Amino acid sequence: MNKYLFPIYAVLIGYAFVYFTKQGKPKNIKLLLAFSGAFLLSLTIFDLLPEVYKQLDSKVTGLFIMSGILIQIILEFFSKGAEHGHVHIHKNSKLFPWALFISLCLHAFLEGFPIHQHNDMVLGIIVHKIPIAILITTYLVQSDFKSLQIISFLTLFGIMTPLGTVISNNVDMISEYLVYINAIVIGIFLHISTTILFESGEGHKFNLNKILAIIVAVGVAYFI
C-alpha cells in the first residue's frame, strides 16, 4: 500500500520545502531537475521498456511509444511545459489555471499505471515529482492564489498518480490493455526526461555539476 502513497509524499515534500524556506525559485533547482530527468529516463530504459518490448511486437510498441510522445506534446500545449519545470508567475492572477491543472492531473494519472508491475518506477516518479511540486507550489504562491486553491490544486494533483495505480491494479478491463498504456507512458517519460536534460543546461555550456548529477542518477537507477 505504501507505494500508492509515495507520489503523494513527493508533492507534500515539494509543498513543505516552499512553505518552510519561504524562498522563490531554488538556486539548485536545475541541478535537481537534471538528476530527476536522468533518473526517470534510466529507470524507463532499464526496467519498463524491456518489459513492454517482451510483450508486444516491436513496431506496435514503437507506435504506442510515439503516441505517448505526441500525447505529452499536446498536454504541454495547455500546461506550457510545467511537467518539466516551465512555470510562469502571474502576479495577482484571478483566474484559476484550469488548463494547467487538468493537463498536469492527466499526466500524473497516466504515470501511475506502470507502478504496480514495476516497483522501481515509483522511485523515478517520486524523484520527478519533488522538483515539479516545488516549482508548481512556488508558482501558485507567487501568483497570489488563495490558500484553499493551492491546497486543493496540490491535493488533487497528488492523488492522481495513486489513482492511476489503483485503477490499473483493480479494473479487469484496464489490465487487458495495460501493456499498451505502459507503452504510451514510456513515450511520455521519454519526452519529459529528455526535455528536462536538454533544458537544464545553461546556454549549452559545459556544466560539470550537471554531468555528475546525471552520472549519479544513472548509476543509482542501474543498481537499485
C-alpha positions as semicolon CSV with decimal commas, in nm:
position;residue;x (nm);y (nm);z (nm)
1;M;0,000;0,000;0,000
2;N;0,290;0,237;0,071
3;K;0,387;0,252;-0,294
4;Y;0,049;0,412;-0,365
5;L;0,127;0,688;-0,117
6;F;0,484;0,769;-0,224
7;P;0,381;1,011;-0,504
8;I;0,163;1,196;-0,251
9;Y;0,461;1,222;-0,017
10;A;0,664;1,371;-0,303
11;V;0,407;1,650;-0,352
12;L;0,398;1,712;0,025
13;I;0,779;1,740;0,031
14;G;0,767;1,995;-0,251
15;Y;0,498;2,197;-0,075
16;A;0,677;2,180;0,262
17;F;1,003;2,297;0,105
18;V;0,839;2,610;-0,037
19;Y;0,632;2,674;0,278
20;F;0,920;2,649;0,526
21;T;1,201;2,805;0,322
22;K;0,989;3,100;0,207
23;Q;1,214;3,145;-0,091
24;G;1,148;3,190;-0,458
25;K;1,280;2,957;-0,724
26;P;1,550;2,745;-0,553
27;K;1,904;2,812;-0,675
28;N;1,985;2,446;-0,747
29;I;1,650;2,351;-0,897
30;K;1,803;2,296;-1,243
31;L;2,053;2,053;-1,094
32;L;1,773;1,869;-0,916
33;L;1,572;1,863;-1,238
34;A;1,870;1,721;-1,426
35;F;1,908;1,444;-1,169
36;S;1,536;1,367;-1,177
37;G;1,528;1,362;-1,558
38;A;1,827;1,128;-1,581
39;F;1,689;0,902;-1,307
40;L;1,344;0,874;-1,467
41;L;1,496;0,815;-1,810
42;S;1,729;0,545;-1,676
43;L;1,452;0,355;-1,494
44;T;1,234;0,375;-1,804
45;I;1,509;0,227;-2,021
46;F;1,637;-0,028;-1,768
47;D;1,303;-0,159;-1,639
48;L;0,989;-0,052;-1,820
49;L;1,100;-0,051;-2,183
50;P;1,235;-0,411;-2,195
51;E;0,918;-0,546;-2,032
52;V;0,690;-0,381;-2,286
53;Y;0,904;-0,498;-2,580
54;K;0,881;-0,855;-2,449
55;Q;0,502;-0,847;-2,462
56;L;0,434;-0,656;-2,784
57;D;0,552;-0,659;-3,143
58;S;0,838;-0,413;-3,184
59;K;0,659;-0,190;-3,436
60;V;0,340;-0,188;-3,227
61;T;0,547;-0,093;-2,924
62;G;0,715;0,185;-3,119
63;L;0,378;0,312;-3,241
64;F;0,238;0,340;-2,889
65;I;0,558;0,498;-2,757
66;M;0,537;0,762;-3,029
67;S;0,170;0,809;-2,939
68;G;0,279;0,880;-2,582
69;I;0,526;1,141;-2,702
70;L;0,252;1,305;-2,908
71;I;0,008;1,298;-2,615
72;Q;0,266;1,469;-2,394
73;I;0,330;1,735;-2,658
74;I;-0,044;1,805;-2,667
75;L;-0,063;1,820;-2,287
76;E;0,223;2,068;-2,282
77;F;0,030;2,294;-2,516
78;F;-0,205;2,351;-2,220
79;S;0,042;2,319;-1,930
80;K;0,312;2,527;-2,104
81;G;0,571;2,269;-2,003
82;A;0,512;2,263;-1,627
83;E;0,581;1,887;-1,628
84;H;0,947;1,960;-1,690
85;G;0,990;2,280;-1,494
86;H;0,838;2,558;-1,702
87;V;0,612;2,771;-1,484
88;H;0,537;3,138;-1,538
89;I;0,443;3,364;-1,248
90;H;0,136;3,585;-1,292
91;K;0,106;3,827;-1,003
92;N;-0,247;3,891;-0,872
93;S;-0,397;3,643;-1,116
94;K;-0,769;3,599;-1,051
95;L;-0,826;3,317;-1,299
96;F;-0,765;2,966;-1,173
97;P;-0,524;2,788;-1,415
98;W;-0,765;2,517;-1,526
99;A;-0,567;2,420;-1,836
100;L;-0,253;2,373;-1,626
101;F;-0,445;2,182;-1,361
102;I;-0,621;1,941;-1,598
103;S;-0,313;1,868;-1,810
104;L;-0,094;1,807;-1,503
105;C;-0,356;1,581;-1,346
106;L;-0,393;1,376;-1,665
107;H;-0,015;1,343;-1,689
108;A;0,005;1,236;-1,323
109;F;-0,283;0,990;-1,369
110;L;-0,115;0,814;-1,662
111;E;0,223;0,787;-1,489
112;G;0,061;0,584;-1,212
113;F;-0,021;0,288;-1,439
114;P;0,325;0,122;-1,461
115;I;0,383;0,127;-1,085
116;H;0,200;-0,194;-0,996
117;Q;0,429;-0,414;-1,206
118;H;0,747;-0,210;-1,178
119;N;0,803;-0,103;-0,819
120;D;1,125;0,075;-0,913
121;M;0,927;0,310;-1,137
122;V;0,764;0,464;-0,832
123;L;1,109;0,586;-0,727
124;G;1,156;0,757;-1,063
125;I;0,817;0,922;-1,032
126;I;0,892;1,040;-0,678
127;V;1,224;1,196;-0,780
128;H;1,048;1,355;-1,079
129;K;0,758;1,491;-0,873
130;I;0,955;1,661;-0,597
131;P;1,117;1,940;-0,807
132;I;0,799;1,978;-1,013
133;A;0,593;2,012;-0,693
134;I;0,838;2,275;-0,568
135;L;0,804;2,476;-0,889
136;I;0,425;2,442;-0,906
137;T;0,385;2,543;-0,542
138;T;0,616;2,840;-0,598
139;Y;0,408;2,940;-0,900
140;L;0,079;2,916;-0,709
141;V;0,210;3,107;-0,405
142;Q;0,381;3,385;-0,600
143;S;0,078;3,421;-0,828
144;D;-0,119;3,510;-0,513
145;F;-0,377;3,234;-0,532
146;K;-0,574;3,169;-0,214
147;S;-0,454;2,904;0,028
148;L;-0,763;2,690;-0,035
149;Q;-0,698;2,698;-0,410
150;I;-0,334;2,600;-0,361
151;I;-0,415;2,314;-0,124
152;S;-0,696;2,188;-0,349
153;F;-0,472;2,201;-0,657
154;L;-0,187;2,014;-0,490
155;T;-0,415;1,760;-0,321
156;L;-0,586;1,659;-0,642
157;F;-0,257;1,663;-0,830
158;G;-0,101;1,445;-0,561
159;I;-0,372;1,176;-0,562
160;M;-0,391;1,137;-0,941
161;T;-0,086;0,909;-0,965
162;P;-0,208;0,673;-0,688
163;L;-0,549;0,675;-0,857
164;G;-0,391;0,554;-1,180
165;T;-0,209;0,280;-0,989
166;V;-0,525;0,166;-0,807
167;I;-0,724;0,151;-1,132
168;S;-0,451;-0,042;-1,313
169;N;-0,443;-0,293;-1,027
170;N;-0,813;-0,345;-0,980
171;V;-1,003;-0,286;-1,303
172;D;-1,000;-0,601;-1,515
173;M;-1,088;-0,421;-1,836
174;I;-0,786;-0,193;-1,792
175;S;-0,550;-0,481;-1,715
176;E;-0,617;-0,628;-2,060
177;Y;-0,475;-0,317;-2,222
178;L;-0,215;-0,232;-1,958
179;V;0,087;-0,314;-2,175
180;Y;-0,038;-0,068;-2,440
181;I;-0,092;0,200;-2,176
182;N;0,257;0,134;-2,039
183;A;0,400;0,184;-2,387
184;I;0,222;0,519;-2,406
185;V;0,361;0,612;-2,063
186;I;0,710;0,522;-2,185
187;G;0,667;0,780;-2,459
188;I;0,554;1,036;-2,202
189;F;0,852;0,959;-1,978
190;L;1,098;0,973;-2,268
191;H;0,972;1,311;-2,378
192;I;0,963;1,456;-2,025
193;S;1,303;1,327;-1,916
194;T;1,492;1,420;-2,231
195;T;1,335;1,766;-2,236
196;I;1,445;1,817;-1,875
197;L;1,801;1,715;-1,962
198;F;1,817;1,940;-2,267
199;E;1,668;2,240;-2,087
200;S;1,857;2,212;-1,759
201;G;2,180;2,337;-1,917
202;E;2,293;2,698;-1,915
203;G;2,312;2,807;-2,277
204;H;2,463;2,473;-2,387
205;K;2,772;2,543;-2,176
206;F;2,966;2,256;-2,019
207;N;2,839;2,209;-1,665
208;L;3,039;1,965;-1,452
209;N;2,778;1,958;-1,176
210;K;2,507;1,865;-1,423
211;I;2,722;1,589;-1,576
212;L;2,796;1,448;-1,230
213;A;2,427;1,463;-1,134
214;I;2,335;1,268;-1,449
215;I;2,608;1,008;-1,390
216;V;2,498;0,957;-1,029
217;A;2,133;0,929;-1,134
218;V;2,212;0,666;-1,397
219;G;2,427;0,472;-1,151
220;V;2,162;0,471;-0,879
221;A;1,893;0,364;-1,127
222;Y;2,111;0,081;-1,256
223;F;2,190;-0,068;-0,915
224;I;1,852;-0,045;-0,742
